[in-house]
Amino acid sequence: SLYLPNKIIDSKICTSSFGDIELRNDFQDQIVYDSCKRKIDDYYVFPGVTYNTLDEKNNIQRVDIDDEQKLFNFLDNRSHTVITGEHKSGKSLLARRIFKYFYDNGKKPLLIEASNINNRRIEKTIDYAFQEEYKTDDCAYEKYKQLDKSQRIIIIDEADMLSSRTLDKLMNFLEKQMSQIIVCSEDHIDLNVRKQVVDTLVHEDDLTLNIKPFLYDKRKILISNILKHSSKDYNIEVETRKINDLINMQVKYFNLDPEFIISFVNQYEMDINFKFTAGINVFNVVYESSIKNQIIVNSAGIDPTHVINILRELAYKMHFEKRSSVKIADISQIAEDYKKNYRQKVSIRAFIDAALNAKILIENENEYRFKDRTIIAYFVAQALNQKYNQAEDIKQNLKLLLKELCFSINSDIVLFLALITNNPKFINVIIEGAKQHFENQEELSFDKKNVEYILDTNLPIKDSLPDKDEKKQRENELAKQEEKVKLTDLIELVNEYDYTEADLEKFENKVIISFKYLEILSKTLPAFCQNMKANQQDRLVEIIYRCPNQFLFMIFKDIADNIDEFTNDLYSEISALRKEKNIAEISIQGVRKVLKQISSVIVIALYQFMASTCSNEQSIEALNAFGFTNNSNYKLQNLMMVARTNDVNAFSKKVKALDKQLENNLSKSIIRFTVRDFFLRNSNIKLYGEAQSLMDQLFSNSAQQEIKMNMVKNKLIDKDCNQG
């Protein structure tokens, strides 16, 4: 792991001793630094762990441990514990902090890296580890062996590097010598449901803790801690939120491990004058360089460029042949073709070693596959771009990607094409695909009232600004949303090519294709607008306004055309289920009300998603240039876009004008929602001038008084937090 060098313990560990058994000076004095030579302990954040257990009724319950000391206390009396996490999730650092905890509490832990066990006799494992970590004078090792078993604890890091046979043999040996065994290992997805049930019901004592990814709330602390130890003079709160929101917008394509977050912040600091956006800068500067650096540092005996080029061709072949794994013969053939076509000397063995060591490829039973779907998508996109630049015909493959856009592997490739290749010509292909997909589809129109049942919806938007507790709740919800994204990706990883032509005709997949077009194109505008001429910007902006409404009408049309029948059927189904579960009856009016609210929330959610991804300082002029003034839906969309630029004067003027113009309840609700969201994201805005005028128009006197009290309360809380 680049995040944590091997064999490093903070010097503060060694403040106590047990008899004459003390840590070696050269082991205890080393300090962990990141790539910018900063002490990791200065900004370390415990990521949290989670595990499943059974309640008294044998129901599986998820338990979260978000405090490091609670984890240490939890481990105190456990004989066997496995800690798993993704590559570079911080397992090695956590293993060393567990070591520190036990040592500081008078016990004598040993820390073993599995890579150092392979070629050694199992029986000598403890001996070797002790010699590396503890002073061996005055017969210390003999004293160690005479300690009560309860004093001896062993922590095994990198256990996934051991074969199952070696690990079993090692565990059988250590169980006789140690009171506690803690094993750290990379995640392995186990899809054997039967085995998982048996393990849960039979092997309850062999608990597995899973390290959480750095989701919104934990990531916020980590980013803030890093910036506090920067040599630059930052407004920590503002810059932390800015960086965290950048990651949040693109969370599906970020590795939420500490190393990547640290790399992102470091790059952000270096390029502070070249502003990051939601698109190309993030990917080009951070994601792409991260992959290349992985390959460079692991390419002994081979040019890293050769490794990258062969991986590109391998990914291209595997994807368009719908193969999730290949054999050595397939890799050899691609390498031979590369050697012939480019007149380069390439060692197949050196290539495989580099790709495996860089964790780009994974070997399993003499077959090779890419570590995850996102890496495949990246290299396929690079291959398509390379072939396009060399005048190869890739039109059919591009059409195939767009046709099968509902399957995540394809949408990832298209998004990478848009964001990484820096080739605006691909945007035209995606725009044309979107136009054909939405061709002749009617738009949702508040003015035409073509989905009338949602127009009189009064959404329960609070009549005040958010307080501190609500802001914290928002961050927790963002973290949960990100976790769902990552869990969904894990499920989708299983069979990325397990789909057929017939699957494309399913309504739900057609809906997904529609949404994927919206997602890709809205993320593309801020990435490319600086390199697009005005006419191309206009083509893209038109889609960003029109297609969401076409998408919404497609979803609501059948309900709107048969609202009474639909509501009656829904009422009958819900009533039967509630009766079966002994839940109180509900009226048909109650069902209709919930239906209207859910439909309305979908409208707001889609508008907000589009606005959050397509709007920034570079793109807002293009978004404002579109002819939206004669369409109520477009006006509301534009309001949300302007709200993302944090210009309180421009935003306030638009709000006040729209609030007078638009009359239906849903439009009023959207306006109020947008205002609250604006203040939620901009807590430092002072209530005077346009901001106060906005409050006077939208909120009652009593609500304004509550808002002001909340703002004073928030400032006091912020002041206390900063002083603490």
N, C-alpha and C positions, 0 to 999 in steps of 0.2 A: 504494500500500500504506500502510495506517495504521501498520504495524509500523515502517517506515523512511521518514522524510522524504526527499525528493529532494535530490540534490546535497550530501550531507553526508559529510565525512571527519573522522575523529578527528585531533586536533591532533598526536598522537604520530607520525603518518605522516611528517611533514616534518622529519626529522632529518638528511637527507643531500641532496646536490645533485650534479648532473652538469655540471661547467663552470659556466656562467652560467644554466643552465636550471633554474629553481626554481618550486615551486608558489606560486600566489597566496595572500596572507595570508588574504583573505576566504574562500578555498576550503579552506585547511588548518585554520583555527581553529574551524570549526564542529564541534559534538559531537552525537552521536545520543542523543536522549532518548526514553523511552516516554511513554505517556499520563499516568503519575504523576511525570513529570519526573526519572526516574532514568536515569543513563547506561547505555545498553545494553551497552557494552563491559565494564561492571562485572560483568555476569552472562552474557555471551554464551557459548553452547555450540554448537560445530560439530555439525550434525545428522548428518553422514556422507553419503557418496554411494555409489552402486553403478553398475556397468556390466557389460555382457556382452562376452565376448571368445571367441575360438576357441582350443582347444588344438591340439597337433600332429596330432591325429586328426580335426580339424574338428568336435569336439564343443563346443557352446556352454557356456561356463563363466561363472558369476556371480562378480564380484570386488567386495568391499566395501572402501571406504577410510573408516575411522572416526577417523582422526587428521588434523587440519587441515594440519599441516606436511607430512605424507605427500602430501596433495593438492597442496600448492604444489610440492613436489619433482616430482610426477608431471606437473604442467603445464609445468615448466621448458622442456622441449625439444619440446613438441607445437606443430604449426603450426595445427591446427584443433581446437577443442573446443566442444561444445554442452553447456550445463548446464541441465537442465530441472527443474521442480518445480511443485507445485500452487500455486494462488493463495495469496499470503502465506506461502509456505514458507521465506522468508528468502533468496531469490535476490539481491535488491538489496543486502542487507548482505554476503552472500558475495562479490558482485562487487566491492564496495568494499574488502573485506579482501584479495582477490586483487590489487587495485590497490596496496594498501599493501605487500604482499609484494614485488611487482616493483619498486616505487619504492625501497623500502629496500635492495634488492639492486642499485641503480645503474642500472636501466633507466628508460625514460621511457614509462610506460603512459598511454593515454587512456581515459577512461570516457565512453561515449556512451549517453544514454537515447533509445531509439527514438522516443519521443513528440516529441523535439525535432528529428527528422530530416525528418519527413513533408513539411513545407513549405519545405524548404531544398534547394538544389542538392547532389547527391551529392558533387560535386567539392569543395565547401566544408566537408564534414563535419569533416575533420581540422582545418582552419583554425578553425572555430567552437569545437570542443572544446578546442583548445589555448589559445585566448584566454580561455576560461572557467576553465581549470584551472591555467595556468602564467603567470608574469610575462612580459610581452611587451616589456619594455624591453631595450636593448642588442642589438637584432636577434635576440632569443631564438628567434623562430619560424624565421628563416632558418638559425640554428644547428641547430635541431631537424631541419629538412629535410635537413641535411647529415650527420646522424648515420648511422652504419652501420645498415642495415636490422634487424640483430639486436637493436638497442637499442629498437626501436619495437614496441610491443604495443598492441593495441586490445581493449577489453572493451565489448560491446554489451549493454545491459540492456533488458528489455521487448521483445525482438525479435518476440514474438507480436503486437505492435501494428502491425507493418509488413505490408503485402501481400506475397505471395510474389514478385511481380514487383519491387517496390522492394527487398526483401531480397536477391534475386539480383543486382540491379544494384549494390547497395552492396557485397556480398561480392566481386564481380568487381573493383571499384575498389580495395578495401582490400587484396586479396591482392597487388597490385603494390607497395603502400606499406609493409606491415607484415610482420614475421617471424612474429607469432602473432596469431590471432584467437580470442577467447573470446566465445561467444554465450550469453546467459541468456534463457530463454524459459519460458513456462508449458507444462505438459504438454498434449499433444494425443494422444488415444487413436487409434492407427493399427491398424485391424483388417484391413488388406490384408496377408495372410500372405505372399503372393508377393513383395510389395515388401520386406517385412521380411527375408526370406531373401536376396534380392538385395543389399540394403544390408549385411547381415552378411557375406556372402561376397565382395562386390566392393568395398565402400567401407569397408574395415577402418580406414583412417586417420582417417576422419571420426567420431570417437568421441563418443558421447553419455553424459554422466554424469547420473544421476538423484538429486536430493536426497531423502534418506529422510525420512519423517514422524518426528515426535518420539515414538518408541516408549518403552516403560517405562523402560529404563535411561538413555537420553539425557534423557528428560523429568524423571527423578529429579534429575539434576544441575542442569538448568535451574531447576526449582522451588526446590531448595536454594539456588542462587546468588541467586535473587530474594529469598528470605526472609532471607538473610544481610545484604542491604542494606536491609532494612526498618527502620523506626523502632521497631517493636515488639520486645519481648524474647520470642523464641520458643525452644522446644525444637526446634531445626531438624530433627533426625532424625525426631522424632515427627510434626511437622506436615507435613514433606515426604512421609512415607509415607502419611499420612492423605489429603492432597490427591491424590497420585499414584494411590492405590487407588480414590478416588472416580472419577477419570477412567478408570481401568482397567475398572471395573464397567460404565461406559457408553460404552466406547471406540468402539462403532459409530456413535454419534451425536455424537461430538466431532470437530471439525476439529483434527487433530493438527499444527497449525502454531504457530509461536512466538507470534504475536499472540493467538491464542485462549487459549493456556496462560497467557500473561501477564495477559490480561483475567480469566481464571478466578482466578488467584492474587490479583490486585488486589481482585476482588469478595469473595473469601474473607476477605481481611484486613479489608475494610470491614464485612462481615457476620459477623464472628467470633463474636458473641454469638447470632446467629440461625443455628443450626447447619445446615450443608449436609447433605442426605441423598442417597441414591442416586436420588432421583426429582425431584419437582416443583421444589425449590429450585434445583437445578442448571440445569434447563431454563428456568424462568421468569427467573431472575436473570442467567444468562450467555448461553445459546443465543438466547433470544428477543430480549434486548436487543441482542445482537450483530447480528442480522439487521436490526432496526429502526434501529440506528445507521448501518449501511451505507446504508440508504435515506435516512435524514435528511441525512447529509452529502453526498449526491449528488442531492438533489431541488431543484435550482435552477429557479425559475419554476413550481413545483407544490407543493401541500401534500403532505407525506409521507404523511398519512393517506389521501389519495386514491390514492397509489401502492400502499399496503398493501392497501386495499380492492379495487382492480382486480386486483392480483396474486392475491388470495384467490379472486375469481370466475373468473379465468383458469385457475388451477390446478384448481379444481373442475370446470370444463367439460372441460378436457383429460383429466383422470383418468377421469371417468365415461364419456367418449366414447372412451377408450383411444387418445388422440392424443399422440404424443411431441413434436410441433411444430405451430405454427399460423402462418398468414399475417397480414399487417397488417390485412386485412379482418376477421378474427376478433377481433383485439384492439380494433379500432375499434368493432365491434358491442357488445362487452362494456362498453367505456368509455361508449358512447352509452346503453346500458341503465342503467348506474350514474348517469350524469348525469340521466336522466329519473326514475329511481326515488327518488333522493336529492336532486334539485334542486341539483346541484353543477356548477360550471364546471370542465371538465377539458380540458387540451390534450393530444391524443394524442401529439404529438411530444415534449412535455415528459415525459410518462409513459414513453415508450420510452427516451428519453435517460437518465432517472433509473434505470430498471430495468437498462439495459445498463451504465451507469457503476458501479452498485452491484454488478455481477457477479451479479445475480439471474437475469437473462435473458441468453441468448447468441444472436447473429444469425448465420445461415449461409445464404447464397444466398437472401436475401429471406424466410427463414423464421425463426421464433423458438422457442426452447425454454428450459426452466429449466436452470440450470447443473448441478444434480445432483438425484438422486432424493429426497434428504433434504429439500431445500428444497420440492420439490413436496408431499411428505408433510406438511410443516409448514403450508403454506398451505391444503391440502385439509382438514386437521384444523380449522384456524381457520374455514374456510367452513362446515363441518358444524356447528361449535359456534354460529356466528352464525345459521345457519338454524334450528337447534334453539331458540335463544333467541327467535327471531322467530316461533315456532310453525309453521314450515314442516314438511312431512312428509318426514322423511329416513329412515324406517324401512327402506325397501327398499335404500337405499344402504348403511346400516349392516349389514344382513343380507348384502349382496353382499361387503362388506369381510371379514366374518368367514368367509363361505363360501370366499373365495379368499385366505385368510390365509397360505397357503404361499408366495405370491409376495411378495417382500420389500417392494415398494412399498405393498402393502396392510397388511402387519404394521407398517410404519413409521407409517402413518397412524393405525392403532389405538393404537399406543404413544403417539403425540403426543396423541391424544384423551385418553388416560388421564393423561398427565403434564403437558401444557401447559394444557389448557382449564380446569383446576381445577373440573371439573363431575363430582361423584361419581355423578350419574345415569348417565353413560356406563359406569361400572364395573359397574352392574347388568346392562347390556346384554351386556357381555363375559362376566360370570359366567354368565348364562343361556346364552350361546353355548357356553361351555366345558362346562357341564353336559349340554347336548344332544349335544355332540361326543363326550363320554366316556360317554354314557348306556349302562347295562347292561354296561359293560366291567369284567371282573374285575380285581382288584388283585394285584400281586406280594405274596406273603405268606410270610415266613419261617416263621411259625407253622403255616400250612396246608401248607407244603412243596410249593406248586404249581409251582415251578420248582426242582426238587430238585437238578439237576445242578450248580448253582453253590454250594450250601450248604457243601460240604466244601472249598471253595477256600481255600488258604493263600496269600494274597498276600505277596510278598516285601517286607514293611514293615520298614525298618531298626530295629534294636534299640537305637537311640540317637537323641539329638537332632541336628538339622542343624548342621554347622559352617559357617564363613564361606564356604568355597568352594561349598557346596551352596546357600547363600542367594544367592550371585551367580549360580549356574546357574539358580535359580528366576527371578530377574529377567530373565535372558537368554531363558528360555522364555516368560515373559510377553510380552516384546518380540516374539518370533517369532509368538506367537498373535495379537497385535494386528496384526502385519503381514499375516497370513493374512486377517484380517477385512477389512482395507482393500483387499487385492488381490481378495478375493471381491466386495466392493462394486463395484470397477471393472468386473469382468466383468458383474455384474448390471445395471450402468448401461446396457449396450448396447441391450437391447430390453426395457424394463420392462413393456411391454404385449404381449409376444410369447408369449401363452399362450391355450389354448382350454379349453372345457368338459371335453373328454376328458382333459386333463392333470390335472384335479382327482381323477380316479378312480385315478390311479397310486398304488401303495402308498407310494412314497417321499414323495409330496406329502401324503398323509394323515398320515404320520409327522411331516412338517414342520409341518403345521397343529397337531398335538398339541403339539409343542414350542413353537411360537409362543404358544399359549395359556398354557403354563406360564411362559414368559419374561415376557410382558406382565403377567400377574397377580402374579407374584412381585415384579416391579419396582414394581407399583402399591401394594402394602401399605405400605411405609415412606413413600411419597409422600402417602398419603391417610389413614392411620390416625388422625392428629390431628383430622381433620374427619369421621370416620366414627363413627356410634354403634356401641355394642358388638355389636348384632345383625348389622349389616352387616359389621363386622370378622369376626365368626364365620363368615359365609357365605364370605368370601374365604379365610379361614384353612383352612376345611375343604377347599377345592379345592387349596390349597397342599400339604396333606398327602396327600390321596387321589389326585389326578390324576397325580403323578409315578409312583406305583405302578401305576396303570392303564396309563400310557404304557409302563412297563417290561414289564409282562406282555404287552402287545400285541406288543412286539418279540421277546420270548423264547418265546412260547407254542408256535409251530410247532417250534422247536428242541427244547423240553422234551418235547413230545409224541412226537417221533421222533428222540431223541438218538442212538441207535445208527446208524440209517440216515443221519442228517445227518453224523455223524462219519466214517462209512465213505466217503460221497461226497466229503467235504472231503479226506480222506486220499488218495483216488485222484487228485483234481485236483491237489493239492499235490505228490504224488509225481511225477506226469507232468511238471509244470513244473520241478521241481528236477532231474530227469533230463535234460530238454532243455537246461538251463543248466549241466549238469555240477556240480551242488551235491550234497553228501553226502545220503544217504537219511535219512528221519526216520521214527520209529515212529508207529503209530496212537495209542499212549499219549501221545506227545509232542504230537500234533495235538489230542487231547482236552484235555490240560493247558492248552495255549495258548487253546483255545476257552473254557474255564472262566474263565481269568484275564481274558481280554478282556471277557467278559460281566460279570464281577464289577467290573471297572474302570468299565464303563458305569454300573453302579448307583451306585458311589461318586461318579463325575463328575456325575451328574444331581443326586444329593442335595446335593453340595457347591455346585453352581451355584445351586440353589434357595435354599439357606441363605445364600449370600453376597449374594444380591440382595434377599431378603425380610426379612433380620434387621438391626435396629439398635436403639438404645436406646428409640425410640418404639414399635416394633412387637413387641418381645420379650414384653411382657405378654400381648398378644393371641395370640401363638404358643404361649405356655405355658398359656393358658386352655383350649386344645383338649384333648379327651379322648383322649390318646395312650397312656395308661398300660397298656392291655390289648393293645397291638399292637407287636410287636418292631420292625417297619419304622418306625413312627411315632416310637418311642423313639430310634432311631438318627438319624432326621431331626432330631428336637428337640435331640439332643446337638450336632449340627453347627450348629444355629441358635444355641444358647447359646454355643458356641465363638466365634461372630462378635462377641459383646458384650464380650469381653476381661475377663470377670469370673472370675478364676482360682478363687475359692472355690466359686462355683456350678457352674462347669465341672468341677472336680475331684470334687465330691460326686456329680455325675451319672455321671461316668466310672466311679468305683469301684463304684457301685450297678449300673450296666449290665454291667460286666465280670463281676460275680458272677451276674447273672440270665441272660445270654445265653450259649448253649453252642456254637452252630455256628461253624465256622471263619471263615466270611465275616463274621459279626457281630463276632468278635474282631478280624479284620483291619480292619474299618471303624473300630472303636474306636481301635486303635493308630494308624491313619492320621490320624484326627481329632486325637489328642493331639499327634502330631508336627507337623501343620499348625498347631495352636494355638501351639505354641512357635516355629514358623518365623515366624509373624506377630508374635509378642510376645517378641522376643529379650531384653528388659530384665527379664523376670520372674526373681525371685530364688528359689532353691530352698530354701524353708523353709515351715513350716506345711502348708497344703493341697497346695501344689506338691510339696513333698518327700514327703508322704504318697502322692500320686499316683504319683510315681516309684517308691516302695517297692513299690506293688502291681503296677505294669505292667512294670517293668524289673528285670533281675537286678543283683546287686551289681557285677559287672564292667561291665555296660552303664552303670550309674549313675556309676561311676568315670570311664568314657570321656566321659559327658555333662558331668560337672563339669570335666574337663580341657579339653573343647571350649569350655565357657562361659568359663573363665579365658582361654583362647587368644583367643576372640572379643573379650573385654573389652580385652585388650592391643592387639589389632589396631585396635579402635575408637579406643582412646586415641591410638595412633600416628597414625591417620588424622586425628583431630581436631586434634592438635598440628601435623600437616603442613599 
